Amino acid sequence: MAHAEYRFSVGPWNLGRGADPFGPPVRPAVPFADVLRTAVDLGFHAIQFHDDDAVPDLETMTPAQITKAAESMRKMLADMGLVAEFVAARLWEHPHGVDGGYTSNDPAARKWAIDRSKRAVDVAMALGTELMVMWPAREGTGVRESKDPVEASRQLIAAIDAMLSASPKVRIAIEPKPNEPVDTAFLPTIGHALALGTRCADPARVGVLIESAHAILAGLDPSDEMGFALAAGKLWGVHLNDQNGLKYDQDKVFGAANLRGAFDQVRVLERAGYASTGYVGFDVKAQRTQPAEKAAAHLATSKAVFLKLVEKVRTFPESVAAQCIAARDYEALERLVLEHLLG
């Protein structure tokens, strides 16, 4: 049986930084051109973009200038055999987004967030991708009484509708996370994201992107979250990584903390034929102690683990598993899985 080949994507933030959230840089930053070359060398096919990764000064530029700069980036990618997977408006690092952009208590900040998001749509169209990722990073509260959750829901819908209106082609993939950098997020899970999408102006153009660690931080199984979205035809992207419990967002190498959980994620993607519909993205960070010359090893390892698990999934004795399930012998099924993973 022929299988579709998986295509891989990576964001420049997974290669270019020499710092973690808790201390100063320990390695020099990697120039963007070197990030692209490293992605090619590692066998990646697409780049995940924040809007200002592609067009650094977009806040000060006219729409025509934004389009020209993004088209130049698109040519650079094409020359290296790469494409853009998606664009995300980076709202969470700007002073106007300090209280959340879309759900800010400041009307001027909400207007800024929507205007910036429309500019990001222009960037995406010029880069040749129809997919926008919406990570509602600061769309939540540290003090619950500071915002009205009913109104916040309406504000999030208004923001998505504004992006949808910016282009008839654009699709929005919501990337939920339960916390960090806010204490409590308004869109903590895939269920919340999918439910919100049904209330938008064009639900067919609203889906989700699932990050493994974000699901774990919500106390959920990433493979179940993926299955829920796949059943709805709404899984438009994945950020695979790992997470050691309910801590800060660790972005560990895929499979590093829970290899069986990684197997289950690959299995649900493989059984659903995800390889033919989307990219396998990694959101993993190099360890702080890693020397500069080896600061891409985490990406190479994540990709290698994924591909090894694909083979584990494809060679898993499904007929034996079916017999165990039919007999309700789940102890035998568990042993079957463990022995298969152990080789």
CORWOBEL-V367225 format. One record per backbone hydrogen bond with DSSP energy under -0.5 kcal/mol. NH is the residue of the N-H (numbers start at 1). CO is the residue of the C=O. E is the energy in kcal/mol with one decimal. If there is no record, write none. Layout:
((NH & CO & E) (NH & CO & E))
//
This chain:
((9 & 280 & -2.1) (10 & 46 & -1.5) (11 & 282 & -0.6) (12 & 48 & -0.8) (14 & 11 & -2.1) (15 & 12 & -1.7) (16 & 12 & -2.6) (23 & 20 & -1.2) (26 & 18 & -4.2) (27 & 18 & -0.8) (30 & 16 & -1.4) (31 & 29 & -0.5) (34 & 31 & -0.6) (35 & 31 & -1.9) (36 & 32 & -2.1) (37 & 33 & -1.9) (38 & 34 & -2.5) (39 & 35 & -2.3) (40 & 36 & -2.1) (41 & 37 & -2.7) (42 & 38 & -2.0) (43 & 40 & -1.6) (44 & 39 & -2.8) (45 & 8 & -2.9) (46 & 8 & -1.7) (47 & 83 & -2.4) (48 & 10 & -2.2) (49 & 86 & -2.1) (51 & 88 & -2.3) (53 & 50 & -1.3) (54 & 50 & -1.2) (55 & 51 & -2.2) (58 & 55 & -1.5) (60 & 57 & -1.9) (61 & 58 & -1.0) (66 & 62 & -2.6) (67 & 63 & -2.4) (68 & 64 & -2.2) (69 & 65 & -2.5) (70 & 66 & -2.5) (71 & 67 & -2.4) (72 & 68 & -1.8) (73 & 69 & -1.9) (74 & 70 & -2.5) (75 & 71 & -2.0) (76 & 72 & -2.0) (77 & 73 & -2.4) (78 & 74 & -2.6) (79 & 75 & -2.5) (80 & 76 & -0.8) (80 & 77 & -1.2) (81 & 78 & -1.5) (82 & 77 & -2.9) (83 & 45 & -1.1) (84 & 127 & -0.5) (85 & 47 & -2.7) (86 & 47 & -0.7) (87 & 131 & -1.6) (88 & 49 & -1.7) (91 & 89 & -1.4) (94 & 91 & -1.1) (97 & 94 & -1.9) (98 & 95 & -1.3) (100 & 97 & -1.9) (104 & 101 & -1.1) (107 & 105 & -0.6) (110 & 106 & -1.9) (111 & 107 & -2.3) (112 & 108 & -2.3) (113 & 109 & -2.4) (114 & 110 & -2.0) (115 & 111 & -2.7) (116 & 112 & -3.0) (117 & 113 & -2.1) (118 & 114 & -2.2) (119 & 115 & -1.9) (120 & 116 & -2.1) (121 & 117 & -1.8) (122 & 118 & -1.8) (123 & 119 & -2.1) (124 & 120 & -2.5) (125 & 121 & -2.5) (126 & 122 & -2.1) (127 & 123 & -1.9) (128 & 124 & -0.9) (128 & 125 & -0.6) (129 & 124 & -2.3) (132 & 130 & -0.5) (132 & 171 & -3.1) (133 & 87 & -2.1) (134 & 173 & -2.6) (135 & 133 & -0.7) (136 & 134 & -0.8) (137 & 135 & -2.5) (139 & 136 & -0.8) (140 & 138 & -1.9) (141 & 184 & -2.5) (146 & 143 & -2.5) (147 & 144 & -1.1) (149 & 147 & -0.7) (152 & 148 & -2.6) (153 & 149 & -1.7) (154 & 150 & -1.5) (155 & 151 & -2.4) (156 & 152 & -2.3) (157 & 153 & -2.0) (158 & 154 & -2.3) (159 & 155 & -2.0) (160 & 156 & -2.3) (161 & 157 & -2.8) (162 & 158 & -1.9) (163 & 159 & -1.8) (164 & 160 & -2.7) (165 & 161 & -2.0) (166 & 162 & -0.7) (166 & 163 & -0.7) (167 & 163 & -0.6) (167 & 164 & -0.8) (171 & 130 & -3.1) (172 & 205 & -3.0) (173 & 132 & -3.3) (173 & 171 & -0.5) (174 & 172 & -0.6) (174 & 207 & -2.5) (175 & 134 & -2.6) (176 & 174 & -0.7) (177 & 187 & -1.2) (180 & 182 & -3.1) (182 & 137 & -0.5) (184 & 141 & -2.1) (185 & 178 & -1.9) (186 & 139 & -2.4) (193 & 189 & -2.1) (194 & 190 & -3.0) (195 & 191 & -2.3) (196 & 192 & -2.5) (197 & 193 & -2.1) (198 & 194 & -1.2) (199 & 196 & -1.6) (200 & 197 & -1.4) (203 & 200 & -0.6) (205 & 202 & -2.4) (206 & 203 & -1.8) (207 & 172 & -3.2) (208 & 234 & -2.6) (209 & 174 & -2.4) (210 & 237 & -2.0) (212 & 239 & -2.2) (215 & 211 & -1.8) (216 & 212 & -2.0) (217 & 213 & -2.5) (218 & 214 & -0.9) (218 & 215 & -0.6) (219 & 216 & -2.0) (220 & 215 & -2.5) (222 & 220 & -0.6) (224 & 221 & -0.6) (225 & 221 & -2.0) (226 & 222 & -2.6) (227 & 223 & -2.4) (228 & 224 & -2.4) (229 & 225 & -2.1) (230 & 226 & -2.9) (231 & 227 & -2.3) (232 & 228 & -0.9) (233 & 230 & -1.4) (234 & 229 & -2.7) (236 & 208 & -2.5) (236 & 234 & -1.2) (237 & 208 & -0.6) (238 & 279 & -0.6) (239 & 210 & -3.0) (240 & 238 & -0.5) (240 & 281 & -3.2) (242 & 252 & -1.1) (245 & 243 & -1.4) (247 & 245 & -1.7) (250 & 248 & -0.8) (252 & 242 & -2.2) (256 & 253 & -2.4) (262 & 258 & -2.0) (263 & 259 & -2.3) (264 & 260 & -2.4) (265 & 261 & -1.7) (266 & 262 & -2.4) (267 & 263 & -2.6) (268 & 264 & -2.1) (269 & 265 & -1.9) (270 & 266 & -2.9) (271 & 267 & -2.7) (272 & 268 & -1.1) (273 & 270 & -1.3) (274 & 269 & -2.6) (276 & 273 & -1.4) (277 & 274 & -2.2) (278 & 274 & -2.2) (280 & 7 & -3.3) (281 & 238 & -1.3) (281 & 279 & -0.8) (282 & 9 & -1.4) (283 & 240 & -1.4) (285 & 251 & -2.4) (290 & 287 & -1.9) (294 & 291 & -1.8) (295 & 292 & -1.5) (297 & 294 & -1.5) (299 & 296 & -0.7) (300 & 296 & -1.8) (301 & 297 & -2.7) (302 & 298 & -2.0) (303 & 299 & -2.3) (304 & 300 & -2.2) (305 & 301 & -2.9) (306 & 302 & -2.3) (307 & 303 & -2.4) (308 & 304 & -2.3) (309 & 305 & -2.4) (310 & 306 & -2.0) (311 & 307 & -1.7) (312 & 308 & -1.8) (313 & 309 & -2.6) (314 & 310 & -2.6) (315 & 311 & -1.5) (316 & 313 & -1.0) (318 & 316 & -2.0) (321 & 317 & -2.2) (322 & 318 & -2.6) (323 & 319 & -1.6) (324 & 320 & -2.1) (325 & 321 & -2.4) (326 & 322 & -2.6) (327 & 323 & -1.9) (328 & 325 & -1.3) (329 & 324 & -2.7) (330 & 328 & -1.3) (333 & 329 & -1.7) (334 & 330 & -2.5) (335 & 331 & -2.3) (336 & 332 & -2.4) (337 & 333 & -2.3) (338 & 334 & -2.5) (339 & 335 & -3.0) (340 & 336 & -1.9) (341 & 337 & -2.3) (342 & 338 & -2.3) (343 & 339 & -1.0))
//
